[in-house]
Amino acid sequence: MPAIMPVESMRAALAAKAPDDVNGGYIEGYELRKLGGVPGVLTIQQRRDGAFRFVVWEGYVGRPQENRDVTLVLTPGPGRFEGTQAVLGAILDSVRLE
């Protein structure tokens, strides 16, 4: 990515887009959440008529000259999302990005 990548404005765009995605039915919900001290946007998404639900975190990591777009996707598999939310949360809490 170029050194002049406007990370703050890109992060703000992700956050601004999330409410529209909820209203449009593309995602179930969102939260501004840091992973390992790195700010990003966490969303809950569905696929295949709700059979698969995903937790997706998007953010930018690194020094200004070395920014990387990071997307983490977690899913317990079809029909298991409700029973594994605590585990998914623990996994997210354990993530460290450098």
C-alpha atoms as a printed R data frame, in Angstrom:
   type eleno elety resid chain resno       x       y      z
1  ATOM     1    CA   MET     A     1   0.000   0.000  0.000
2  ATOM     2    CA   PRO     A     2   1.252   3.490 -0.616
3  ATOM     3    CA   ALA     A     3   2.865   5.370  2.261
4  ATOM     4    CA   ILE     A     4   0.270   8.123  1.982
5  ATOM     5    CA   MET     A     5  -2.688   5.789  2.436
6  ATOM     6    CA   PRO     A     6  -5.298   7.759  4.423
7  ATOM     7    CA   VAL     A     7  -5.847   5.099  7.106
8  ATOM     8    CA   GLU     A     8  -7.934   7.289  9.392
9  ATOM     9    CA   SER     A     9 -10.316   8.275  6.605
10 ATOM    10    CA   MET     A    10 -10.545   4.667  5.411
11 ATOM    11    CA   ARG     A    11 -11.329   3.487  8.951
12 ATOM    12    CA   ALA     A    12 -13.932   6.250  9.263
13 ATOM    13    CA   ALA     A    13 -15.484   5.134  5.968
14 ATOM    14    CA   LEU     A    14 -15.822   1.569  7.281
15 ATOM    15    CA   ALA     A    15 -17.536   2.869 10.415
16 ATOM    16    CA   ALA     A    16 -19.816   5.196  8.445
17 ATOM    17    CA   LYS     A    17 -20.832   2.412  6.044
18 ATOM    18    CA   ALA     A    18 -21.820  -0.041  8.794
19 ATOM    19    CA   PRO     A    19 -25.169   1.579  9.772
20 ATOM    20    CA   ASP     A    20 -26.200   1.635  6.107
21 ATOM    21    CA   ASP     A    21 -25.263  -2.042  5.809
22 ATOM    22    CA   VAL     A    22 -27.451  -2.849  8.840
23 ATOM    23    CA   ASN     A    23 -30.372  -0.880  7.389
24 ATOM    24    CA   GLY     A    24 -29.878  -2.560  4.008
25 ATOM    25    CA   GLY     A    25 -29.877  -6.021  5.578
26 ATOM    26    CA   TYR     A    26 -26.302  -6.805  4.495
27 ATOM    27    CA   ILE     A    27 -25.090  -7.240  8.089
28 ATOM    28    CA   GLU     A    28 -26.869  -7.965 11.381
29 ATOM    29    CA   GLY     A    29 -24.890  -5.565 13.511
30 ATOM    30    CA   TYR     A    30 -21.592  -3.823 14.032
31 ATOM    31    CA   GLU     A    31 -19.298  -2.464 16.703
32 ATOM    32    CA   LEU     A    32 -16.224  -0.255 16.652
33 ATOM    33    CA   ARG     A    33 -13.725  -2.557 18.341
34 ATOM    34    CA   LYS     A    34 -10.004  -2.641 18.960
35 ATOM    35    CA   LEU     A    35  -8.113  -5.888 18.533
36 ATOM    36    CA   GLY     A    36  -4.772  -5.861 20.249
37 ATOM    37    CA   GLY     A    37  -4.986  -2.071 20.475
38 ATOM    38    CA   VAL     A    38  -5.717  -1.659 16.758
39 ATOM    39    CA   PRO     A    39  -9.032   0.108 15.997
40 ATOM    40    CA   GLY     A    40 -11.370  -1.479 13.490
41 ATOM    41    CA   VAL     A    41 -14.971  -2.364 12.709
42 ATOM    42    CA   LEU     A    42 -16.512  -5.665 13.826
43 ATOM    43    CA   THR     A    43 -19.595  -6.878 11.947
44 ATOM    44    CA   ILE     A    44 -21.903  -9.879 12.141
45 ATOM    45    CA   GLN     A    45 -22.869 -11.212  8.735
46 ATOM    46    CA   GLN     A    46 -25.012 -14.051  7.378
47 ATOM    47    CA   ARG     A    47 -24.622 -16.282  4.345
48 ATOM    48    CA   ARG     A    48 -26.722 -19.004  2.739
49 ATOM    49    CA   ASP     A    49 -30.075 -17.833  4.072
50 ATOM    50    CA   GLY     A    50 -28.745 -17.501  7.615
51 ATOM    51    CA   ALA     A    51 -27.233 -20.987  7.851
52 ATOM    52    CA   PHE     A    52 -23.770 -19.463  8.280
53 ATOM    53    CA   ARG     A    53 -23.133 -16.487 10.523
54 ATOM    54    CA   PHE     A    54 -19.736 -14.811 10.581
55 ATOM    55    CA   VAL     A    55 -17.909 -12.358 12.796
56 ATOM    56    CA   VAL     A    56 -15.770 -10.126 10.565
57 ATOM    57    CA   TRP     A    57 -13.227  -7.577 11.831
58 ATOM    58    CA   GLU     A    58 -11.605  -5.082  9.462
59 ATOM    59    CA   GLY     A    59  -8.813  -2.700 10.333
60 ATOM    60    CA   TYR     A    60  -5.432  -1.313  9.340
61 ATOM    61    CA   VAL     A    61  -2.171  -2.325 10.994
62 ATOM    62    CA   GLY     A    62   1.351  -0.971 10.858
63 ATOM    63    CA   ARG     A    63   3.356   2.195 10.712
64 ATOM    64    CA   PRO     A    64   2.264   4.857  8.210
65 ATOM    65    CA   GLN     A    65   4.775   3.649  5.606
66 ATOM    66    CA   GLU     A    66   3.808   0.005  6.065
67 ATOM    67    CA   ASN     A    67   0.028  -0.077  6.569
68 ATOM    68    CA   ARG     A    68  -1.725  -3.367  5.934
69 ATOM    69    CA   ASP     A    69  -5.416  -3.971  5.502
70 ATOM    70    CA   VAL     A    70  -6.395  -6.814  7.849
71 ATOM    71    CA   THR     A    71  -9.648  -8.756  7.720
72 ATOM    72    CA   LEU     A    72 -10.360 -11.537 10.219
73 ATOM    73    CA   VAL     A    73 -13.309 -13.857  9.636
74 ATOM    74    CA   LEU     A    74 -14.574 -16.256 12.309
75 ATOM    75    CA   THR     A    75 -17.457 -18.715 12.086
76 ATOM    76    CA   PRO     A    76 -18.292 -21.794 14.122
77 ATOM    77    CA   GLY     A    77 -20.093 -23.394 11.185
78 ATOM    78    CA   PRO     A    78 -23.744 -23.720 10.252
79 ATOM    79    CA   GLY     A    79 -26.247 -23.441 13.079
80 ATOM    80    CA   ARG     A    80 -23.656 -23.078 15.869
81 ATOM    81    CA   PHE     A    81 -23.272 -19.311 16.150
82 ATOM    82    CA   GLU     A    82 -25.566 -18.691 19.136
83 ATOM    83    CA   GLY     A    83 -23.872 -21.294 21.311
84 ATOM    84    CA   THR     A    84 -20.337 -20.141 20.548
85 ATOM    85    CA   GLN     A    85 -20.517 -16.371 20.958
86 ATOM    86    CA   ALA     A    86 -18.470 -16.475 24.187
87 ATOM    87    CA   VAL     A    87 -15.768 -18.549 22.474
88 ATOM    88    CA   LEU     A    88 -15.676 -16.219 19.466
89 ATOM    89    CA   GLY     A    89 -15.383 -13.244 21.833
90 ATOM    90    CA   ALA     A    90 -12.503 -14.919 23.694
91 ATOM    91    CA   ILE     A    91 -10.717 -15.590 20.408
92 ATOM    92    CA   LEU     A    92 -11.090 -11.952 19.378
93 ATOM    93    CA   ASP     A    93  -9.863 -10.785 22.786
94 ATOM    94    CA   SER     A    94  -6.731 -12.921 22.376
95 ATOM    95    CA   VAL     A    95  -5.752 -11.499 18.968
96 ATOM    96    CA   ARG     A    96  -2.586  -9.393 18.872
97 ATOM    97    CA   LEU     A    97  -1.702  -7.482 15.722
98 ATOM    98    CA   GLU     A    98   1.737  -6.023 15.111
